[in-house]
């Protein structure tokens, strides 16, 4: 039975042009990830930065400061974005996400913290990941970048709630049958390639649901075309679910 990894990151509302909390990332088959994608990304890092230790964060790459200063060179910048796009396409990386308009949600319901919105988007993403695993007769694991002890604990507790209770569309057994282990937190020092790829997804999707053009250069088209469609051409339900 095949195994898939789900790598996740988030894009938070910024109080101005981004109104949504967006959780998104990539689904990658385990063998493809371990045997090919890690090597491909490290080769790209070597070509652009001269080493494999640089952590790919979209905001830092665009700022092109410090260890990212090579991105100021047009030739290397163009190479980076073309290679990133090629890797997504070549290895059939699937994208997935969910977003919620935080202000609208709080105008409808009483809430105490951002954890309530996070529970909603995490629930939607995990639900659709389980759907993906069912359709592909596979098992899966979930990885997310670590923040701090309190935030990690909140996210872990939210994850366990979903595992224990299921969701509106899937019962708890569906989650427990398909997810292999606990939620995996990744620290920056791990240099985890999957989480670095996931970093490019939620910001792009967040701009989309707020009616903003993607930043240039970008891999918007491949992120959009790679959204999971539930094998029924319903990307808006199974790939990127936007909730008011």
N, C-alpha and C positions, 0 to 999 in steps of 0.2 A: 504493500500500500504506500502510495506517495505521501510525502510530508511537505507542508508549506509553512513558511515563516511569514508572519504579518509584522512589519516594522511601522511604528506610529510616531507621529509628532503632532504638534498643535500650533494654531495661529490664533492669538487672542484678539478680542476687540480693542481698538486703540483710542476710542472716544471721539474719533473724527470720521474718517472715511471707511473704516472697517467696523461694522456693527455686529458681526457674528463671531461666535466662538466656533472654530473649525478644527476638527480632528481628522487627520488624513494620513495616508501612507501607502506602502507598497506591499504586494503579496508576491513572494518569490518561492519557487520550488527549491527544496533544500539542496539537492545535488547540484543544480544549476548555480545556486548561490555560492556554495562552498568550493566547487571545482572551477567555476568560470568567472562569475561576476566579481568576486573579491580580487582575482588576478587582473581583470580588465580595469577595474577602478584604480588599483594600485599602479598599473602601467600608465594610466592617464595622469595620475598624481605625479609620477616621476617625470613625465614629459613636460608638465606645466610647472611644477614646483621644485623638481629635482630631488624629491624624497616622497615617502609614503606616509609620513607622520602628520601631515597637515589634515586637520579635521574639516570636512566639507560642510560649511554652514552658508546658506545662500546670502544672508545679510552681510557676513564678513567678506564673502567672495565679491559682492557688489561694491563694498567699500574699498576693496583692494589696498588695504593698509597692512603694515607689518609683514607677517609671513605670507600674506595673500597678495603682496605687491606685484607679483608676476602677472596678475590679472589686468594690470594697467596696459600691458603690451597687447596690441590688437590681435596679433597673430596667435598668441597663446590663449587669449580670451575666446576668440572664434573657435579655435581647436577644442577648448574645454566644452563649450556648449554643444558643438556638433558631436563630440564623442559621447557626452552624456545622453543626448538624444538617440544616438546609434545604439547604445547599450540598452536603453529602454525598449527600443523596437526589436533589436536582434534577439533578445532573451525573453521576450513576451512577458515583461514585467506588468503586472496588473495593478492598477491604482484604485483606491477606495477612500471614501470620506463621508463625513456628515457635518452639518453646520446648523447652528441655531441663532436667531436674532435675540441677543441677550436683553435688550431694552423691551422689545415686544413681549418676550416671555415673562419678564418681571412686571410688566403692566397687567398681565392676565392672572398671574399666580404670585402668592406670597413666597418669598424665598430668602434664605439666610446667607447663602454664599454661592460662589461660582461653582462649587462642587455639584450643586443641583443641575446646572446646565451641562457640566462635564458628564454627569451620570447619563443624561439623555443622549449626548452624542456618542459616548463610548458604547452605550447599549445598542445604538443603531449600527455602528461600525462592526461590533462583535457579532451581532445578529446576521449581518450580511456576509461576514467572514465565514460563519458557520454554514450559511447557505452555499457559499462557494465551495467549502469542503465537502458538503453533501453531494453537490453536483459533480464534483471531481473524484468522489470516493476516496477521500484523503483525510489525513490528520493534520493538526496545526499547532503552532506555538506563537505566542505574542510577545513582542519586544517593544520597549518604549524607553526614551531617554530619561535618566534619573534627574531629579531637580534638587530637592532637599528632603530631609527625613519626614517632615510633616506632610508635604505635598505627596511624596511617594506613598505614605501611609494612607492618605485619603483616597488616592487612585487605586491602591491595592484593595482597600475595603469596598470601593465601588465595584471593582472587578469581581470580588468574591460574592457580592450581593447578586450580581447577574448570574454567576455560576450556580449559586444556590437556588435562585428563584426563577430563572429563565426570563423571558420577555413576553410581550403581547403575542408574538407570532411563533415563538419557539419555547418549549419547556426546558427545564433544567437538564434533563437527560440528554437533550440535543447538544448542549454545551459540554457537558461532562464526557460524552462519548467522543467528541471530536477534538477537544483541546487537550494536549498532552500533559501540560504541567502548569505551574503557577505563572503569574505574570512576571516576565523577565525585565528587570531594570538594568539599563546599560549606562555606565559612566563614561565621561568624555575620554578618559585614559584608555578605555577599551578599544578605541578607534574602530568602532563597529560600523562596517560599510553599509549594512542595511538601514540602520537608523540615519546615517548620513544621506542616503538616497531618499528616505522618507521626508527629510527636511525640505525638499523642493516641492512637496505636494500640497500641504495645507495652506500655505501662503498664497499659492497660485489659485487654489479653489476658493479661498476666502475672497480674493479680489473678484473672481467670477461672480459669486453670489451677491456681491455688493455693487455690481455693475461697473467695475473698474477694468481698464485694459491691463493686460499683463505687463510687467516690467520687461524692458529689453536689455539684452537678449533673453530668451526664455525657452522653455520646453513645454509651453502651454498645450500645443496641439497634440503632442504625444501623451501628456497626462490626461487630456480630455478623451482622446481616442482609446486609451487603455483602461478607462473606467469599467469596472465589472458590470455587466449588463444582465446578470441573472440567467444567462443563456436564453433570454426571451426579449432582448432588445429593450430593456427597461433600465437604462443607466440612472435615471432620476430616482429610481426606487432602490436599486441594489448597488449602484456605483457611487453616486454622490447625492445623499439625501439631505435636502434643505428643509428645515423646520422653522416656521414663523415664531 
